[in-house]
Amino acid sequence: MTQPVISQYHFLAEWGGSRIDFLEISGLDIFVDVVPMRGGSSPEEIETKIPGLTRYNDIILKRAVQVGDNEFYDWIKTRSFGNIERRDITISLLNEQHEPVISWRVKNCFPSQYIGPVLISNDSELATETLVLTHEGFSVEHLKR
């Protein structure tokens, strides 16, 4: 039986801030390093490949600039003497009833970059701001319908 597909445009991020209306979220990627290895006693000149460390991309949150909302900037400014506020965040893909279908639970996030809007005099696009989050991994949870 074929499972229904889910659209990518209906999502939610609970990140510890008050606004949750993001335009785009990206970076939900996992990579496993490949380590080449050759036994010292092997007569063959062929390397064996083994899995190495697991790495995660940074999570990128992008949203429209809104007057009076400084939460992205305030979070990155919590950095002081090598410490910064860390948060666990949850990103969920929602169905038509606004219920989570898949959730990514991201551990120990902290902002590593704030990107302000690109200001262009002859453009009518929304002014956007971006927060890049470094983290210590995530889990994926497929929820029952």
Buried (B, 14 or more C-beta within 10 A) or exposed (E): EEEEEBEEEEBBBBBEBEEEEBEEBEBBEEEEEEEEEEEEEEEEEEEEEEEEEEEBBBBBBBBBEEEEBEBBEEBBEEEEEEEBBBBBBBBBBBBEEEEBBBBBBBBEBBBBEBEEEEEEEEEEEEEBBBBBBBBEEBEEEEEEE
